[in-house]
Amino acid sequence: MLKVINYRVKGVENVKKFAALILAAIISLLVAGCNKGVKPEERMNEYVELWNKQKFEEMYDYLSAETKETVKEEDFIDRYKKIYKDLGIDNLKVEFKTPEEKTDKKAERAEFPVSVSMDSIAGKIEFEQTAVWVKEEREDETNWYFNWDTTFIFPQLEKGDKVSVSTVPAERGEILDKNGEGLAINGTAYEIGIVPKDMGDNREEVINRLADLLGITAAQIEKALNQSWVQPEHFVPIKKIPTSERALLEEAVKLDGVVKRDVKARVYPLGEAAAHLVGYVGPITAEELEKLQGEGYQSTDLIGKRGLEQLFDKELKGRNGVKIYAVKADGSREIIAEQEVVHGKDIHLTIDSAIQKTIFEQMKGEAGTAAAIHPITGETLALVSSPSFDPNILTLGATAEQWKKLQDNELNPLLNRFAATYAPGSVMKPITAAIGLKEGAIDWKKTINVKGLKWQKDSSWGNYYVTRVSDQPNVNLEKALVYSDNIYFAQAALAVGKDKFLSGLQDFGFDNKGFKYTYPIQLSKAGKIGSDIALADSGYGQAQVETNVLHLAATYTTFVNDGNMIKPILLADEEKEQVWRENLVSAEDAKKISAALEKVVQDPAGTAYSGRMEGYPLAGKTGTAELKRAQGEQGKENGWFVAYNAENPSLLIAMMIEGVEGRGGSTVPVKIIKNIFEHIQ
């Protein structure tokens, strides 16, 4: 003790050096002690954690010297990453249960069981392996290291083996109408290509002319021809076209070296007529693939882009048959995982292709929409949006020029109008009549006595008036429906009152409750009725009231079902004749409203008299919705007509045509619907 004190007294610097040496010795002993105390099960747990997180770079640091001699770091990391990515590995779960009996401190080797499970493009893969750990000294430190080999990727994958995948594509389910007619089917397209050696000396001329015909660039064709696999005698695919493009095909194959072959393709037999309803398929995008990760999609898949193709994509696509193999040096193969092919499910609709096509054709490109339903069963027989696009072109890959033409069209053929809502105009009046009758605010005998073509409640309305077309001094409910008298229905709504009128609209489904329909559509709405003017306007389908064409059609089923509204359905296996809303009006009043709607068409004074057909008891209601910001302004008008056979109600059609101002208003859809009934009756 005296010696140490004496040493310290001799010099502070010596004391510092001595302390540093002691501290270094202690740290060295601690580190050595720690290394000697590291257990192989701890190292195994660390490795498993990294494996579950797929941190392959860090996993390599745990490998034994013997392993590192056989596999380089880059190869180890790249192989894991590539295999896991190519095979769609997901939900990886590596488990190791620490044994109760600890490893002998003197042991140089330890073995632990490990279980591995994962999802892949060929289904679930599960296996168990035994991990061997060896004690090694590196840089004067002793630790445990893993004797890894390729069987820890898959047990069947031995050194030198390769992973191979074979696929049996699932056949996409078809979309069929109520009669089994195809709306989206697996058919054939023409694939136009070039055999390079057959172009001879006309290469440049052939490429330029073919590019013009197909609406693509010469550079795109050159790129296809310059692919690494191309040989002079090979068929080089350039573009697919629908089989309906026969004239284009004939022009193309006249060129030297240009030939066609038939290929499988998604085909839409109704073309534009059902495009918005059915949609189309196209190659899956990187964004879609990422969003659908783990749901069985691959980068080569086609996926629904719009309509029912998109809505039912998972049911339609099925599941590809996939086999994952370990390919041995001698060419033999051992199965790692296998999944049987499951073909897509067919979707059967209530749609009638003949009615769908007839309605679309009779609309003749007019901007508008139509819904046809069976008013007794609720089956949706047609859902049409016009103008439209050809899904057969889009599914095969539309050119930039074709897309531009669609996008620049002022009638907006890409807009799905049957999924939207619009101001209904006078087609709202039978609903107002039903609400007023049920509330006792109006009856069949009560008349209004108004002279002239305009009316206002009182001077508080200022310069605002409700206007009408026909100057009828004494108007009862039947005449109001036949003449489509705005003043009558404005007064009817006021007599009902805001709260009860809004409640009545909600009873008719304007509350957006209880209406679950297969195809996603915007539901009708009543908006806020904040003033008497708004209430009066709502009575004849203006103000804040908006309706969807399908919902509008459903409301009219009330008048052929004794006051009960039928729920529309789209899938063939859905229950028919479902009552959506009960007792909206008495059975007697429902029949009287229907009789009045028949007079709308059959009576010479009726607003739909131009739709009358000899010997055919068509009933219906017209409407013209004025789209303007203030009274007195000139604005666009949408024409409406809802019609059905009053004696044999098996078809009810609701239609809206945009921009009818100056063309007779609602007479435009009246004429179209008359033509439709003449074609299909």
C-alpha positions in Angstrom: 0.0 0.0 0.0 2.8 2.4 0.9 4.5 1.5 -2.4 1.5 2.4 -4.4 1.1 5.7 -2.6 4.7 6.4 -3.0 4.3 5.7 -6.8 1.4 8.1 -7.1 3.4 10.8 -5.3 6.2 10.3 -7.8 4.2 11.6 -10.8 0.7 12.1 -12.0 1.5 11.1 -15.6 2.6 7.6 -14.5 -0.5 7.2 -12.5 -2.6 8.0 -15.7 -0.7 5.5 -17.7 -1.1 2.8 -15.1 -4.9 3.5 -14.9 -5.3 3.2 -18.6 -3.5 -0.1 -18.7 -5.8 -1.5 -15.9 -8.9 -0.2 -17.7 -7.8 -1.8 -21.0 -7.2 -5.1 -19.3 -10.6 -5.0 -17.6 -12.4 -4.3 -20.9 -10.4 -7.1 -22.6 -11.4 -9.5 -19.9 -15.1 -8.4 -20.1 -15.2 -8.8 -23.9 -13.5 -12.2 -23.8 -15.9 -13.2 -21.0 -18.9 -12.0 -23.1 -17.7 -13.9 -26.2 -17.1 -17.0 -24.3 -20.6 -16.6 -22.8 -22.5 -16.2 -26.2 -24.8 -19.2 -26.6 -25.6 -20.8 -30.0 -29.4 -20.6 -29.3 -29.1 -16.9 -28.9 -27.3 -16.6 -32.2 -30.0 -18.8 -33.7 -32.7 -16.5 -32.4 -31.0 -13.5 -33.9 -30.6 -15.2 -37.3 -34.3 -16.2 -37.3 -35.3 -12.6 -36.6 -33.3 -11.4 -39.5 -34.7 -14.1 -41.8 -38.3 -13.2 -40.9 -37.5 -9.6 -41.9 -35.7 -10.8 -45.0 -32.5 -9.0 -44.1 -30.3 -11.2 -46.2 -27.2 -8.8 -46.1 -27.0 -9.2 -42.3 -27.8 -12.9 -42.4 -24.6 -13.5 -44.4 -22.5 -12.2 -41.5 -23.7 -15.2 -39.5 -22.5 -17.8 -41.9 -19.5 -20.1 -41.1 -16.2 -19.9 -42.8 -16.8 -23.2 -44.5 -20.1 -21.9 -45.9 -18.6 -18.6 -47.1 -16.0 -20.6 -49.1 -18.9 -22.1 -51.2 -21.2 -19.1 -51.5 -20.2 -15.5 -52.0 -22.1 -12.7 -50.2 -23.5 -11.2 -53.4 -24.7 -14.6 -54.6 -26.3 -15.4 -51.2 -28.2 -12.1 -51.1 -29.2 -12.0 -54.8 -30.5 -15.6 -54.8 -32.7 -15.2 -51.8 -34.1 -11.9 -53.1 -34.7 -13.2 -56.6 -36.3 -16.4 -55.6 -38.6 -14.8 -53.0 -39.6 -12.1 -55.5 -40.1 -14.4 -58.5 -42.2 -16.8 -56.5 -44.3 -14.2 -54.8 -43.2 -15.2 -51.3 -45.4 -13.6 -48.7 -46.3 -14.2 -45.0 -42.9 -15.7 -44.3 -42.7 -17.2 -40.9 -39.6 -18.8 -39.5 -39.9 -20.3 -36.0 -37.3 -21.6 -33.6 -38.1 -22.7 -30.1 -35.2 -22.3 -27.7 -34.5 -25.7 -26.1 -34.9 -26.0 -22.4 -31.5 -27.8 -22.1 -28.7 -25.4 -22.6 -25.8 -26.2 -24.9 -22.6 -27.5 -23.2 -20.2 -24.6 -22.9 -17.4 -26.9 -24.1 -19.3 -28.0 -27.2 -17.9 -27.0 -30.6 -21.1 -27.8 -32.5 -24.9 -27.3 -31.9 -28.0 -28.4 -33.8 -31.4 -26.8 -33.7 -34.7 -27.6 -35.5 -36.2 -24.7 -37.4 -39.6 -24.6 -39.1 -40.4 -22.4 -42.1 -43.7 -21.5 -43.7 -44.6 -19.1 -46.5 -47.1 -18.3 -49.2 -46.1 -18.4 -52.8 -47.6 -18.3 -56.3 -48.0 -22.0 -56.0 -49.7 -21.9 -52.6 -48.3 -22.6 -49.1 -44.8 -23.9 -48.7 -43.8 -25.5 -45.4 -40.7 -27.4 -44.3 -38.5 -28.2 -41.3 -34.7 -28.2 -41.3 -31.9 -28.8 -38.8 -29.6 -25.8 -38.4 -26.0 -26.6 -37.6 -23.9 -24.0 -35.7 -20.2 -24.3 -35.2 -17.9 -22.4 -32.9 -15.2 -20.3 -34.6 -12.6 -17.9 -33.5 -12.3 -14.7 -35.6 -10.1 -11.8 -34.8 -9.3 -13.2 -31.4 -13.0 -13.6 -30.6 -15.0 -16.8 -30.3 -18.5 -17.0 -31.6 -21.1 -19.3 -33.2 -21.6 -19.5 -37.0 -24.2 -21.1 -39.2 -23.4 -24.0 -41.6 -25.8 -22.8 -44.3 -26.6 -24.5 -47.6 -29.3 -24.1 -50.3 -31.7 -26.5 -48.6 -32.5 -23.6 -46.2 -34.1 -21.8 -49.2 -36.1 -25.0 -50.0 -35.2 -28.6 -48.8 -35.4 -29.8 -52.4 -32.9 -27.2 -53.7 -29.5 -28.7 -53.5 -26.2 -27.2 -54.6 -26.2 -26.6 -58.3 -30.0 -26.9 -58.7 -32.1 -24.2 -60.3 -35.6 -23.1 -59.6 -38.2 -23.4 -62.4 -41.8 -22.4 -62.6 -44.5 -23.8 -64.9 -47.9 -22.2 -65.1 -51.3 -23.3 -66.4 -53.3 -20.1 -66.9 -56.7 -20.0 -65.4 -59.5 -19.4 -67.9 -61.3 -16.1 -67.1 -64.9 -16.5 -66.2 -67.4 -15.1 -68.7 -70.2 -12.5 -68.1 -73.5 -13.8 -69.5 -76.9 -12.3 -69.8 -80.2 -13.9 -68.6 -80.4 -16.1 -71.7 -76.7 -17.3 -71.6 -75.6 -14.8 -74.3 -72.1 -13.5 -73.8 -71.4 -10.0 -72.7 -67.8 -10.7 -72.0 -66.4 -14.0 -73.3 -63.1 -15.7 -74.1 -62.8 -15.5 -77.8 -60.3 -14.7 -80.6 -58.4 -11.7 -81.8 -56.1 -11.1 -84.8 -52.4 -10.6 -83.9 -50.6 -8.8 -86.7 -46.9 -9.5 -87.0 -43.9 -9.4 -89.2 -41.6 -12.2 -90.5 -38.4 -10.1 -91.0 -36.9 -12.1 -93.9 -40.1 -11.8 -95.9 -39.9 -8.0 -96.0 -37.1 -8.3 -98.6 -35.9 -4.9 -99.7 -39.0 -3.1 -98.7 -38.3 -3.0 -94.9 -38.7 0.7 -94.4 -41.7 1.0 -96.6 -43.4 -1.9 -94.9 -42.7 -0.6 -91.4 -44.0 2.9 -92.2 -47.1 1.7 -93.9 -48.0 -0.8 -91.2 -47.4 1.9 -88.5 -49.9 4.1 -90.3 -52.5 1.3 -90.5 -52.2 0.3 -86.9 -52.0 3.8 -85.5 -48.6 3.3 -83.9 -45.1 4.7 -84.6 -42.5 3.2 -86.9 -40.1 3.4 -83.9 -42.4 1.0 -81.9 -42.2 -1.6 -84.8 -38.5 -1.2 -85.0 -38.1 -1.8 -81.3 -40.1 -5.0 -81.6 -38.0 -6.2 -84.6 -34.8 -5.5 -82.7 -35.5 -7.6 -79.7 -32.6 -10.0 -78.8 -34.6 -13.2 -79.5 -35.7 -12.2 -83.0 -34.4 -14.3 -85.9 -35.2 -13.6 -89.7 -37.7 -16.5 -89.9 -39.5 -15.6 -86.6 -43.0 -14.2 -86.3 -42.6 -10.9 -84.4 -45.9 -9.8 -82.8 -46.7 -6.1 -83.5 -50.4 -5.4 -82.5 -53.6 -7.2 -81.7 -56.9 -6.1 -83.3 -60.5 -7.2 -83.0 -61.8 -9.7 -85.5 -64.3 -7.0 -86.5 -61.5 -5.1 -88.1 -61.5 -7.3 -91.1 -60.8 -4.4 -93.6 -57.8 -3.3 -91.6 -56.4 -6.9 -91.5 -56.8 -7.3 -95.3 -54.9 -4.0 -95.9 -52.1 -5.0 -93.5 -51.4 -8.5 -94.8 -51.0 -7.1 -98.3 -47.6 -5.8 -97.1 -44.5 -7.9 -97.6 -43.7 -10.0 -94.5 -46.9 -9.0 -92.7 -49.0 -11.9 -91.5 -51.6 -12.6 -88.9 -52.3 -15.3 -86.4 -55.3 -16.0 -84.2 -54.8 -15.5 -80.5 -56.9 -15.9 -77.4 -58.5 -12.6 -76.3 -61.3 -11.2 -74.2 -64.2 -10.3 -76.5 -67.2 -8.1 -75.9 -70.0 -9.2 -78.4 -72.2 -6.1 -77.7 -69.3 -3.7 -78.1 -70.2 -0.1 -77.3 -73.8 -1.1 -76.3 -72.7 -2.6 -73.0 -69.3 -1.1 -72.5 -70.0 1.0 -69.4 -71.8 -1.9 -67.7 -69.4 -4.7 -68.5 -66.1 -2.7 -68.7 -63.0 -4.3 -70.1 -59.7 -5.9 -69.1 -56.1 -4.7 -69.6 -52.6 -5.5 -68.4 -52.1 -5.1 -64.6 -50.1 -2.0 -63.7 -47.2 -1.9 -61.2 -49.5 0.2 -58.9 -52.3 -2.4 -59.1 -49.9 -5.2 -58.5 -48.5 -3.6 -55.4 -52.0 -2.8 -54.1 -53.1 -6.4 -54.6 -49.9 -8.0 -53.2 -50.6 -11.4 -51.7 -53.9 -11.9 -53.5 -52.6 -14.1 -56.3 -51.9 -11.5 -59.0 -48.8 -11.7 -61.2 -47.2 -9.1 -63.5 -48.4 -10.9 -66.6 -52.1 -10.9 -65.5 -55.0 -9.1 -67.1 -57.2 -7.3 -64.7 -60.6 -5.6 -64.9 -60.4 -1.9 -65.7 -64.0 -0.8 -65.5 -67.5 -2.0 -64.9 -68.3 -5.6 -63.9 -64.9 -6.8 -65.2 -63.4 -4.7 -62.4 -66.1 -5.2 -59.8 -66.0 -9.1 -60.1 -62.3 -9.4 -61.1 -61.3 -11.7 -58.3 -64.2 -14.1 -59.1 -63.6 -13.9 -62.8 -59.8 -14.3 -62.8 -59.7 -17.7 -61.1 -56.4 -19.0 -59.9 -53.5 -20.1 -62.2 -52.2 -23.6 -61.8 -48.5 -23.3 -60.8 -45.7 -25.8 -60.1 -42.4 -24.8 -58.6 -39.6 -27.2 -59.3 -36.0 -27.8 -58.3 -34.2 -28.7 -61.5 -31.3 -31.1 -61.0 -28.1 -31.2 -63.0 -29.3 -34.3 -64.9 -32.4 -32.5 -65.9 -34.7 -34.3 -63.5 -37.2 -32.2 -61.5 -38.4 -32.3 -58.0 -41.6 -30.4 -57.0 -41.2 -27.8 -54.3 -44.9 -26.6 -54.4 -47.9 -27.2 -56.5 -51.3 -25.5 -57.0 -54.0 -26.8 -59.2 -55.6 -24.5 -61.7 -59.0 -23.1 -60.8 -60.9 -21.5 -63.6 -62.7 -18.3 -63.1 -66.4 -18.2 -62.1 -69.0 -17.2 -64.7 -71.2 -14.2 -63.7 -74.8 -14.5 -64.8 -76.9 -11.3 -65.1 -80.5 -10.4 -65.4 -79.6 -8.3 -68.4 -81.3 -9.0 -71.7 -78.8 -8.5 -74.5 -81.4 -7.8 -77.1 -83.0 -5.0 -75.0 -79.6 -3.6 -74.1 -78.5 -3.4 -77.7 -81.8 -2.1 -79.0 -81.9 0.8 -76.5 -78.3 1.8 -77.2 -78.8 1.6 -81.0 -82.0 3.7 -80.8 -80.3 6.4 -78.8 -78.1 6.9 -81.9 -75.2 8.5 -80.1 -77.3 11.0 -78.1 -75.7 11.9 -74.8 -77.9 10.3 -72.2 -78.7 7.2 -70.2 -81.5 4.6 -69.8 -82.5 1.8 -67.5 -84.9 -1.0 -68.3 -86.3 -3.2 -65.6 -89.0 -5.9 -65.2 -91.4 -3.9 -63.0 -92.8 -7.1 -61.3 -89.6 -9.1 -60.7 -87.2 -6.2 -60.4 -84.7 -7.7 -62.9 -82.5 -5.1 -64.5 -82.9 -5.8 -68.3 -80.6 -3.0 -69.5 -78.3 -0.3 -68.2 -77.2 2.0 -71.0 -74.9 5.0 -71.1 -74.5 6.9 -74.4 -72.3 7.7 -76.2 -69.8 4.9 -75.4 -66.5 3.3 -76.4 -65.5 0.0 -77.9 -64.1 -2.3 -75.2 -62.8 -4.6 -77.8 -60.3 -1.9 -78.8 -59.4 -0.8 -75.3 -58.7 -4.4 -74.1 -56.3 -5.0 -76.9 -54.5 -1.7 -76.4 -55.9 1.5 -77.8 -53.5 3.8 -79.7 -52.7 7.3 -78.4 -54.8 8.7 -81.2 -57.8 6.5 -80.2 -57.5 7.6 -76.6 -57.3 11.2 -77.6 -60.4 10.9 -79.7 -62.3 9.6 -76.8 -61.0 12.1 -74.3 -61.5 15.1 -76.6 -65.1 14.2 -77.5 -67.4 16.9 -76.1 -70.1 14.3 -75.4 -67.7 12.5 -73.1 -68.1 8.9 -74.1 -66.0 7.7 -71.2 -68.6 9.1 -68.7 -70.9 6.5 -67.2 -74.2 8.3 -67.0 -76.3 5.5 -65.6 -74.1 5.7 -62.4 -74.8 9.4 -61.9 -77.7 11.5 -60.7 -79.6 14.3 -62.5 -82.5 16.7 -61.9 -85.6 14.7 -62.8 -88.0 17.4 -63.9 -91.6 16.4 -64.3 -91.0 12.6 -64.1 -91.0 13.4 -60.4 -94.7 14.3 -60.4 -96.2 10.8 -59.9 -94.0 10.5 -56.8 -95.3 13.9 -55.6 -98.8 12.7 -56.3 -98.3 9.5 -54.3 -96.9 11.5 -51.3 -99.7 14.0 -51.4 -102.4 11.3 -51.6 -101.0 9.3 -48.7 -100.7 12.5 -46.6 -104.3 13.5 -47.5 -103.0 16.9 -48.8 -104.6 16.3 -52.2 -107.3 14.0 -53.7 -108.6 13.1 -57.1 -111.5 15.5 -57.1 -109.8 18.6 -55.7 -109.0 21.2 -58.4 -106.8 24.3 -58.5 -108.1 27.4 -60.2 -105.2 29.3 -61.7 -105.5 31.6 -64.7 -102.5 32.1 -66.9 -99.1 30.4 -67.2 -97.5 31.5 -64.0 -98.2 31.6 -60.3 -96.7 32.5 -57.0 -97.7 31.8 -53.4 -97.7 35.5 -52.4 -95.8 38.7 -52.8 -93.0 37.3 -50.5 -91.8 35.4 -53.5 -90.8 38.7 -55.2 -90.2 38.1 -58.9 -90.2 34.3 -58.6 -93.1 32.4 -60.3 -93.8 28.8 -61.0 -94.6 28.5 -64.7 -96.5 26.0 -66.8 -97.0 25.2 -70.5 -100.8 24.8 -70.7 -103.3 27.4 -69.5 -106.0 25.3 -67.8 -108.2 27.1 -65.2 -109.5 24.0 -63.4 -107.0 21.3 -63.0 -107.5 18.1 -60.9 -104.8 15.5 -60.2 -105.5 13.4 -63.3 -105.3 16.4 -65.6 -102.3 17.7 -63.8 -100.5 14.4 -64.7 -101.7 14.4 -68.3 -100.9 18.1 -68.9 -97.8 18.0 -66.6 -98.9 21.0 -64.7 -96.1 22.5 -62.6 -98.4 24.8 -60.7 -100.6 21.9 -59.5 -97.6 20.0 -58.1 -96.0 23.0 -56.6 -99.1 23.7 -54.7 -99.4 19.9 -53.8 -95.9 20.0 -52.3 -96.7 23.1 -50.3 -99.9 21.5 -49.0 -97.9 18.5 -47.8 -95.3 20.7 -46.1 -91.5 20.5 -45.9 -91.1 17.9 -43.3 -93.7 15.5 -44.6 -92.7 16.0 -48.2 -89.1 15.2 -47.4 -90.2 12.2 -45.4 -92.2 11.0 -48.3 -89.2 11.3 -50.6 -87.2 9.3 -48.1 -89.9 6.6 -48.2 -89.4 6.4 -51.9 -85.7 5.8 -51.4 -84.3 9.3 -51.6 -82.7 8.7 -48.2 -80.1 6.4 -49.7 -81.0 3.7 -47.1 -81.6 0.0 -47.8 -80.7 0.2 -51.5 -77.9 -2.3 -52.0 -77.3 -2.8 -55.7 -74.6 -4.9 -57.3 -73.3 -2.1 -59.6 -72.0 0.9 -57.7 -74.3 3.9 -58.6 -74.9 7.2 -57.1 -78.2 7.2 -55.2 -81.0 9.7 -55.6 -81.1 12.6 -53.1 -83.6 15.2 -52.0 -81.2 17.7 -50.7 -82.2 20.4 -48.3 -85.6 22.1 -48.7 -84.9 25.4 -47.1 -87.7 27.6 -48.3 -91.3 27.4 -49.7 -89.9 28.2 -53.2 -87.5 25.2 -52.9 -90.4 23.1 -51.7 -92.6 24.1 -54.6 -89.9 23.5 -57.1 -89.2 20.1 -55.6 -92.8 19.1 -56.2 -92.2 19.1 -59.9 -88.6 17.8 -59.9 -86.5 20.9 -59.8 -84.6 22.5 -56.9 -82.3 20.1 -54.9 -84.0 16.9 -56.1 -81.7 14.5 -58.1 -82.4 11.0 -59.2 -80.5 8.1 -60.7 -82.1 6.6 -63.8 -82.3 3.1 -62.3 -83.8 4.3 -59.1 -86.3 6.4 -61.0 -87.4 3.3 -62.9 -87.8 1.5 -59.6 -90.0 4.2 -58.2 -92.5 3.7 -61.1 -92.9 0.0 -60.1 -95.0 1.3 -57.3 -97.8 2.1 -59.7 -98.0 -1.5 -61.0 -97.5 -3.3 -57.7 -100.4 -2.0 -55.6 -98.3 0.7 -54.0 -95.2 -1.4 -53.3 -91.8 -0.5 -54.8 -89.8 -3.4 -56.1 -86.1 -3.7 -55.5 -84.0 -3.8 -58.7 -81.5 -6.7 -59.0 -78.7 -7.4 -61.5 -77.4 -10.9 -60.7 -79.5 -13.9 -62.0 -79.3 -15.7 -58.7 -80.7 -12.8 -56.6 -84.2 -13.2 -55.2 -86.9 -11.8 -57.6 -89.9 -9.8 -56.6 -88.3 -8.3 -53.5 -90.4 -5.5 -52.1 -88.0 -2.6 -51.3 -90.6 -0.1 -49.8 -94.1 -1.1 -48.8 -97.4 0.8 -48.9 -96.1 4.0 -50.5 -99.6 4.7 -51.7 -102.8 2.7 -51.5 -103.4 0.0 -54.1 -106.5 2.0 -55.3 -104.5 5.2 -55.8 -101.6 3.3 -57.4 -104.0 2.0 -60.0 -105.5 5.5 -60.6 -102.0 7.0 -61.0 -101.2 4.3 -63.5 -104.4 4.9 -65.4 -103.5 8.7 -65.5 -100.0 7.8 -66.9 -101.7 5.8 -69.6 -103.7 8.9 -70.6 -100.4 10.9 -70.7 -99.6 8.7 -73.8 -103.0 7.9 -75.2 -104.9 11.2 -74.7 -104.3 13.7 -77.5 -103.7 16.4 -74.8 -101.1 14.2 -73.1 -97.5 15.4 -73.1 -96.4 12.0 -74.4 -99.0 11.6 -77.1 -96.3 11.4 -79.8 -95.3 8.1 -78.2 -98.7 6.5 -78.8 -98.7 3.2 -80.7 -101.9 1.8 -82.2 -103.1 -1.1 -80.1 -100.3 -0.9 -77.5 -101.3 0.4 -74.0 -98.2 2.4 -73.3 -98.2 4.4 -70.1 -95.6 6.9 -69.0 -94.5 10.4 -67.9 -92.4 13.0 -69.5 -90.1 15.5 -67.9 -87.9 18.4 -68.9 -85.3 19.4 -66.4 -84.1 23.0 -66.8 -80.4 23.5 -65.9 -80.1 27.2 -65.2 -78.9 29.4 -62.3 -81.9 31.8 -62.1 -85.4 32.1 -63.4 -85.6 33.8 -66.8 -82.1 32.6 -67.9 -81.6 30.4 -70.8 -80.0 27.1 -69.9 -79.6 23.5 -71.1 -82.4 21.1 -70.8 -82.5 17.4 -70.2 -85.4 15.4 -71.5 -86.9 12.5 -69.6 -89.5 9.8 -70.3 -90.5 6.8 -68.2 -92.8 4.2 -69.9 -94.3 0.7 -69.5 -97.0 -1.5 -70.9 -100.0 -0.8 -68.6 -101.7 -4.1 -69.3 -98.7 -6.4 -69.4 -96.0 -4.7 -67.3 -93.0 -6.8 -68.2 -90.8 -4.0 -69.4 -90.3 -0.5 -67.9 -87.9 1.9 -69.4 -86.6 5.2 -67.9 -84.5 7.4 -70.2 -82.8 10.8 -70.0 -81.4 12.7 -73.0 -79.1 15.6 -72.5 -79.3 18.9 -74.4 -82.9 18.7 -75.8 -83.5 22.5 -75.8 -84.8 23.7 -79.1 -85.6 20.1 -80.2 -88.9 19.5 -78.6 -87.8 18.9 -75.0 -89.0 15.5 -73.7 -90.4 14.5 -77.1 -86.8 13.4 -77.9 -86.8 10.5 -75.4 -90.5 9.8 -76.1 -89.7 9.2 -79.8 -86.7 7.0 -78.9 -88.6 4.9 -76.3 -91.5 4.5 -78.8 -89.1 3.1 -81.3 -87.7 0.7 -78.7 -91.1 -0.7 -77.8 -91.9 -1.1 -81.5 -88.7 -3.1 -82.0 -89.1 -5.5 -79.1 -92.9 -5.9 -78.5 
